[in-house]
Amino acid sequence: MYKSIVFLVLLWAGLLTGQEKYVLVIHGGAGTILKSQLSEEKERLYHQALSQALKAGFTAIQNGEDAQQAVSKAIMVLEDSPLFNAGKGAVFTHEGKNEMDAAIMLGHSLKAGAVSGIQTVKNPINAAIAVMEHSPHVMLSGKGAEEFSRSVGLEIVDPSYFYTKERWKGLEKARQSEKKDPSASNSIKAQALHDYKFGTVGAVALDQKGHLAAGTSTGGMTNKRWNRIGDAPIIGAGTYANHMVGVSATGWGEFFIRTTAARSLAALMEYKGLDVASAASQTIEHIASLGGDGGLIALDSKGNVALPFNTAGMYRGYITESGTIYTFIYK
């Protein structure tokens, strides 16, 4: 259990059945996250970072800001941390670069913005928001997305900003495996196995007006090639929000794309009348039946939340309308 001056952080596992409304839910990636792999200090740092992200988003909601602001502020905290595979902690491509993706969607208006393959924008979630707010488009990629980000005044950094020793070691390990088994270079499964967690961070918020927003940001897969793009920036796959629910996914992106996971969850609620917990569970079960791994976070307009995953762990947390924070890592 971790405590701060203002917020109480409780560690608890399972689906939520409490009566108090939840206003913000976040994740920091799902995957092979085992207690034996994390020191007590590293575990503490993860809980601390998740708590800081929840505090940032909650403060925005308390100040009357909209769900979009809460989502972006929570995600920026995670992007600025080297612990998570987004922003500062983004993994490396086969060429030794960082290619980042992000998306944002507003539930009440269905407005959305996304970027893929950017390398110099400090906070990719801000680039996605800029696409939504300052362009007629939904998605921009690569150099064009970076030029656009500069034109609207986003913070640009040298690519060296994204270097972390841990991520570079991950790339070297993947390259060594390729030398032993050249066929692994073409295998998404082989690439996925190099990541102790599938890298993505995300947030879903419910503001004081009852509006939802969802956002996702990622560095993708270690050792990815050919400008591979996962589900995170694809509206309806890794990110989605409407008037009923907001969703952010994490995991083996190809499966979330093939199943249009985030939109499918919303459709189960809208057309079959399922509650958010049932819809979320069915979505992950479908992905698992196809051979995929991962998890998601979902928050509905009534303040109910679900966080299903079929991996060993998922960095995740949520905060109630009174400011009580819960963070988890393992099943």
N, C-alpha and C positions, 0 to 999 in steps of 0.2 A: 504494500500500500504506500502510495506516495502522496504527500500533502504539500500544498502551497499556502501562502498567506490568505488568499481569497477563495481558492477553489479546493474542494476535496476530491481527490482522485481515488477511486475504488477499482480494484481488479476483480472482475467477475466474468464468467463465461456462460454462453447460452443465448437463446433467442430472448427477446425482450417481452415481458408481460406486465411491466410496471404501469401504473396509472398516470404518472406524470408525462407530459408531452416532451418529446425530444426535438430539438431545433437545429442540430448540426451533427452530422456523422462524417467520419473521415476514414481513409485507409492509407497504408503505406506500402502495399504490395503483399501478394500471397505467394506461397511456394513452400519449399522444403526448409522450414524454419523450425529447428529442433532445439529444445532447451539445452541439450548437450553441446550445441555449437555456439552458444552465447554465454559470455562471462556475466557475472552479476553486474559489473560496471556497464557493460555494453547494453544489457537489458535495461538498466536504469536510464541510460541515455535515450533509448528508444521510447520508453514511457514518458520521459521528460519532453522529448520533441513532439510526440503526439499531443501531450497536454498543452504545450505552447501553441500548437496549431489550433486546437479547440478554443483556447482562451482568445486568440486573435479573432477568430470568426465569431465567437459569442459576443465579444465586446462590440463588434460591428452591429450585430443584431440588437443588442441592448441600447445602442446609441441611435436606433431607428434607421440604420442603413438597410439597404435591400439585400435579398438573398445572394445576388451576384457578388456584392462586396464581401459578404461573409465567406463565400466560397473562395474568392480570389485571395483574401487575406490568410485564410487557413492554408491554402495550397502554397502560397509564397513562403510560408514558414518551412514547409516540407521541402520545397525546391531549394531553399537556402541552406539546408542541412546536408552534409555529405553522407548521412546515414541511408538516405533513400535514393532510389534510381530515378531521379528527376532533377533538372537544374544542376546544382553544384555536384550532386552525387551520380550524375548520369554515367552509364556504362559506355564502353568504347566499341566502335565498329571494328570490322576486320582491318580496316585501313588505319586504325588508331585515332579516329575522330569521334566526336560526340554529335549525334544527330537526334534532336529532341522533338517530341510531338506534344500537342496539348489541344484541349477543346473545352468549350463552355456552352451551356444551353439554359435558356430561361423558360420555365414551365408555363407561365401565364400568357406569353406572347409567341412561344416557339421560335424565338430568335436564337441564332447560334453562330459560333465562330470557331475556327480551328486552324492550326498550323501543323506542318510536318517537315521533318528534316532540317530544322534550323540549328545553327551552330554558334551563334554569337549573342543571342538575346538572353539576358541574365535570368529573367523569369518568363518562361514560355507561356504560362497561363495568361500573362498580360498581353502577349502577342495575339492569342486566341480572342481575347476580349476586344482588342483593337480591331481585328478583322470584323467582328460582329458590329462594333459601334461606328467604325470609320470607313467601311467599305461596303459595296453592294453585294459582296460575296460571302460565302460561308466558309470556304477553305482555301488557304494559300500554302504553297510549299517551297522549300529550298531557298535559292537566292532571291526569288521574288518575294517570299515571305519576309526575308531579312531586310530587303530594300524597303518594303512597306513599313516594317517595324521602325526602321531609322527615320522614315519620313514623318511618322506620327510622334517621334520623340521618346521612344522606349529606351531603357538603359541597355547599352551595348557593351559587351566585354570582350577581351581577347580570349580566344579559344583555350588558352592555358588556364583560365579561371576554373574550368571544369575538370582539370586534372586532379585525381586523387590516387594515392598509391594503391589502395585496396582495389579500385576498379581496374587499374592497369595490370595488377597481378592476375585479376580474373581473365583479362584478355590474353595474357601470356599463357595461362593454363589452357585456355581454349585453343590457342595456336599449337601448343605442344600436342594436344590430343589429335589435332588434324594431321600432324606429321605421322603419328602412329596409325591413324585411320583416315586416309584422304577422303573417303566417302562421307565422312562426318561433316565436311564443309558444306555439303548440300542438304544436310538434314536439319530441319527446324527442331526436331526432338533433341538431337545432339547439342544444338545451341542452347536449348532450354535447360538442359541438364547442367550447364556450366553456371547457371544462376541459382544461388541458394534461395532466392525469392524471385518471382517474376516481377520485373520492375515497373511500378506505376504508383502514383499517389493520386488521391481523389477526394472530393468533398461534395456533400449535398446539404443544402441549407433551406430552412423554412423561416421566412421573415415575419415581422409583426403584421403585415398585410395578408398573410396566408399564402404568399407566393413562394414557389420552389425554384431552385437553381441547382445545376449539377456541373461539376468540372473535373477534368482529369489531365494529368501531366506525366510524361514518361521519357526515359532515355532509351527505351526499347530493350532488345536482347543483346547480351554480350556477343561480340564477334559477328554481328549481323552484316549482311552483304547487300550490294545492289540497291541501296536506298530502301531497304525493307521498311514497310509501314505496318504497324499493328493496329489494334482496335481502338486505342485511346482517342485518336483524333477523328474517328469516324462516327458521325452522329447516328445514333441508333444501334451501334455495335458496342462501343466501350463507354459511351456517354449519351444520356438522354434525359429530358425532363418535359413533363406536360403539366396540366392542372391537377393531376392526381398523384404523381410520383416523380421523384428524381432518382437517377441511377448512375453510379460510376463503377466500372469493372476493373479487374486486375487478373492477369493470368496469361494463358497461352492464347495470344491475340487472334491467331488464325481461326480458332474455334468460336470465339466471340463474334468475329466478323461473319462467319458462315451461318451462325444461328441468329444474327442480328439481336444479340442477347439483351441489350438494354431496352430496346423498343419492344421486344417480345415480352419482357416482364410487364411493361406498361400495358400492353395489349391484353395480357391475361387478366389484369385488373379491370381494364375498361370493358372488355367484351365478354369475359367469363365471370366477372364479379368476384374474383379471388381477392383475399386480403394480401397485404404486401409480403407477409412472411411466407404464405403459400406460393405466391407468384415467384418470389425470389428463389425459394427452394426448388421449384420445378425448373426454373431456368438453369440453375447449376446442375441439376440432375440430368437435364438434356445434354448439356455440354459433356458431362462425365460419360454418358452413354455413347458418345462419339469418340471418346478417348482423350478428351481435353481436360486440363486442370485449371483451377483458378478460383476466384471468388468475386463478390460484388458487395456494394453497400446500396441500400435503398431506403428512402425516407418518403412517407406519404404526406398528404396535405393535412392529415389529422395529427401528425406528430408521432406516428408509429414507425419503427425502424427494423430492418432486417439486415444481417451480415453473414450470409451463408458462404461457405467455401469447402472445397474437397481436397485441399492440400494439408500439409502438416501444420501450417500456421498462416496467419495473416495479421500484419500490423494494423490495428484498427482501434477506433474509439468513438465516443459520442458524448454529447452534453445535453442536459435537460434544460428546460426553460428557467429553472431556478439557479442554474450554474453548477450543478453537480457533474463532474467529469468521470467517465469510465474509460479505461484503456486496457487493451489485451494484445497478446502476441500469439499464444498457442491455442490449440483446441481446448 
